[in-house]
Amino acid sequence: MAAGLPKSNFATHAEGARPLVGVCQMTSTAEKEENFAQCHALIKKAKARGVQMLFFPEACDYIAESKLRSVEMAERLDGDIMTRFRKVAEENRLWLSVGGFHQKGPASDPGRVYNTHVIIDDQGRIRATYNKTHLFDLDLEKRVRLHESDYTVPGERIVPPVATPVGNVALSTVSLACSSLH
């Protein structure tokens, strides 16, 4: 084990059984309810198959039609959508990795959001959060300008891996995001 990593002492590892991981693919829209319904259905399928931890993609909560709308739709970690993710994690006794949740930005910067990776345990507790640190900003002269930093607040710290039933899980939106060139 690498120095500094938390030790994962879950029974599945001690007994030599291989933990089952689920990785979801979905098409998010601007409709939060439809997206959550997709996530909830995937959670139920994963539970039925014996999955212990389920990973959702970036923007599984929504993809808005505009930067402004994306900021308007963002929620706090104690808001409706994350509360519902926590509840279904507990009901299904399943760990969740919710990547790229649109978390409301700080009061000092209300025009931007955090791109937040959230780990929820099988009791519905948030075990860790990570705000994406390296934002995607691209300028191709007179052709394309895409600046994630226009509507996203960069995180300020790297979070240590979290011990889960499937092993130590590093938090980032890099592995879950469509691009990170830093």
C-alpha positions as semicolon CSV with decimal commas, in nm:
position;residue;x (nm);y (nm);z (nm)
1;M;0,000;0,000;0,000
2;A;0,129;0,347;-0,087
3;A;0,232;0,566;0,202
4;G;-0,036;0,800;0,327
5;L;-0,334;0,613;0,182
6;P;-0,613;0,513;0,419
7;K;-0,644;0,144;0,491
8;S;-0,967;-0,013;0,368
9;N;-1,075;-0,269;0,629
10;F;-1,410;-0,377;0,488
11;A;-1,525;-0,738;0,528
12;T;-1,530;-0,803;0,154
13;H;-1,155;-0,752;0,138
14;A;-1,083;-0,946;0,456
15;E;-1,280;-1,246;0,329
16;G;-1,108;-1,236;-0,009
17;A;-1,427;-1,165;-0,203
18;R;-1,404;-0,924;-0,491
19;P;-1,623;-0,618;-0,447
20;L;-1,855;-0,532;-0,734
21;V;-1,839;-0,180;-0,878
22;G;-2,093;-0,021;-1,111
23;V;-2,012;0,258;-1,355
24;C;-2,308;0,445;-1,500
25;Q;-2,349;0,603;-1,836
26;M;-2,641;0,836;-1,893
27;T;-2,756;1,130;-2,100
28;S;-2,830;1,422;-1,872
29;T;-3,066;1,700;-1,975
30;A;-3,177;2,027;-1,819
31;E;-3,459;1,837;-1,644
32;K;-3,337;1,755;-1,293
33;E;-3,631;1,528;-1,216
34;E;-3,577;1,315;-1,526
35;N;-3,205;1,290;-1,453
36;F;-3,266;1,188;-1,092
37;A;-3,523;0,930;-1,208
38;Q;-3,254;0,782;-1,438
39;C;-3,006;0,776;-1,149
40;H;-3,260;0,618;-0,914
41;A;-3,340;0,345;-1,168
42;L;-2,967;0,276;-1,214
43;I;-2,923;0,254;-0,836
44;K;-3,203;-0,003;-0,813
45;K;-3,051;-0,209;-1,097
46;A;-2,708;-0,192;-0,934
47;K;-2,847;-0,303;-0,599
48;A;-3,026;-0,597;-0,763
49;R;-2,695;-0,706;-0,918
50;G;-2,504;-0,690;-0,590
51;V;-2,305;-0,375;-0,662
52;Q;-2,139;-0,222;-0,356
53;M;-2,040;0,113;-0,505
54;L;-2,189;0,294;-0,801
55;F;-2,014;0,572;-0,994
56;F;-2,214;0,841;-1,176
57;P;-2,070;1,070;-1,445
58;E;-2,005;1,441;-1,432
59;A;-2,325;1,647;-1,459
60;C;-2,553;1,358;-1,368
61;D;-2,771;1,618;-1,192
62;Y;-2,825;1,829;-1,509
63;I;-2,678;1,992;-1,815
64;A;-2,833;2,335;-1,859
65;E;-2,893;2,519;-2,185
66;S;-2,667;2,808;-2,084
67;K;-2,403;2,913;-1,834
68;L;-2,652;3,146;-1,664
69;R;-2,913;2,872;-1,631
70;S;-2,649;2,630;-1,501
71;V;-2,568;2,871;-1,220
72;E;-2,938;2,934;-1,147
73;M;-3,010;2,560;-1,118
74;A;-2,718;2,482;-0,884
75;E;-2,793;2,359;-0,533
76;R;-2,617;2,342;-0,201
77;L;-2,494;2,009;-0,067
78;D;-2,793;2,008;0,169
79;G;-3,033;2,083;-0,119
80;D;-3,304;1,862;-0,268
81;I;-3,107;1,655;-0,519
82;M;-2,813;1,567;-0,294
83;T;-3,054;1,493;-0,007
84;R;-3,233;1,249;-0,238
85;F;-2,906;1,084;-0,345
86;R;-2,820;1,040;0,022
87;K;-3,160;0,889;0,097
88;V;-3,148;0,633;-0,187
89;A;-2,789;0,541;-0,094
90;E;-2,911;0,460;0,257
91;E;-3,229;0,283;0,143
92;N;-3,032;0,063;-0,095
93;R;-2,726;0,020;0,131
94;L;-2,506;0,131;-0,158
95;W;-2,205;0,365;-0,175
96;L;-2,236;0,637;-0,443
97;S;-1,983;0,849;-0,627
98;V;-2,167;1,150;-0,765
99;G;-1,923;1,320;-0,998
100;G;-1,954;1,675;-1,115
101;F;-2,251;1,784;-0,901
102;H;-2,335;2,151;-0,964
103;Q;-2,288;2,298;-0,617
104;K;-2,381;2,661;-0,552
105;G;-2,075;2,881;-0,542
106;P;-1,977;3,097;-0,248
107;A;-2,191;3,396;-0,147
108;S;-1,898;3,616;-0,250
109;D;-1,924;3,480;-0,609
110;P;-2,294;3,406;-0,678
111;G;-2,245;3,398;-1,057
112;R;-2,045;3,074;-1,050
113;V;-2,077;2,717;-0,922
114;Y;-1,843;2,449;-0,791
115;N;-1,800;2,132;-0,998
116;T;-1,811;1,896;-0,699
117;H;-1,739;1,524;-0,668
118;V;-1,930;1,374;-0,374
119;I;-1,879;1,034;-0,209
120;I;-2,184;0,906;-0,016
121;D;-2,166;0,596;0,201
122;D;-2,427;0,322;0,239
123;Q;-2,576;0,500;0,540
124;G;-2,642;0,816;0,339
125;R;-2,355;1,016;0,487
126;I;-2,136;1,238;0,275
127;R;-1,788;1,097;0,332
128;A;-1,595;1,347;0,120
129;T;-1,629;1,622;-0,137
130;Y;-1,383;1,761;-0,388
131;N;-1,424;2,081;-0,590
132;K;-1,258;2,057;-0,931
133;T;-0,931;2,249;-0,920
134;H;-0,821;2,249;-1,284
135;L;-1,085;2,413;-1,500
136;F;-1,106;2,375;-1,876
137;D;-1,034;2,705;-2,049
138;L;-0,975;2,703;-2,424
139;D;-0,912;2,985;-2,672
140;L;-0,867;2,909;-3,040
141;E;-0,811;3,243;-3,207
142;K;-1,129;3,372;-3,373
143;R;-1,283;3,022;-3,369
144;V;-1,364;2,885;-3,026
145;R;-1,368;3,027;-2,676
146;L;-1,471;2,794;-2,397
147;H;-1,391;2,902;-2,043
148;E;-1,521;2,681;-1,766
149;S;-1,381;2,944;-1,529
150;D;-1,650;3,188;-1,649
151;Y;-1,911;2,995;-1,450
152;T;-1,712;2,761;-1,222
153;V;-1,515;2,845;-0,908
154;P;-1,194;2,641;-0,890
155;G;-1,140;2,427;-0,583
156;E;-0,848;2,508;-0,359
157;R;-0,732;2,169;-0,233
158;I;-0,673;1,808;-0,322
159;V;-0,867;1,563;-0,105
160;P;-0,708;1,239;0,021
161;P;-0,852;0,908;-0,104
162;V;-1,154;0,769;0,080
163;A;-1,161;0,413;0,216
164;T;-1,468;0,239;0,068
165;P;-1,587;-0,122;0,039
166;V;-1,427;-0,137;-0,306
167;G;-1,092;0,006;-0,200
168;N;-0,946;0,352;-0,170
169;V;-1,119;0,596;-0,404
170;A;-0,949;0,917;-0,513
171;L;-1,174;1,216;-0,554
172;S;-1,151;1,430;-0,860
173;T;-1,361;1,542;-1,146
174;V;-1,061;1,484;-1,371
175;S;-1,133;1,114;-1,413
176;L;-1,503;1,187;-1,446
177;A;-1,483;1,501;-1,655
178;C;-1,485;1,519;-2,030
179;S;-1,149;1,694;-2,033
180;S;-0,864;1,805;-1,813
181;L;-0,548;1,911;-1,987
182;H;-0,363;2,043;-1,683
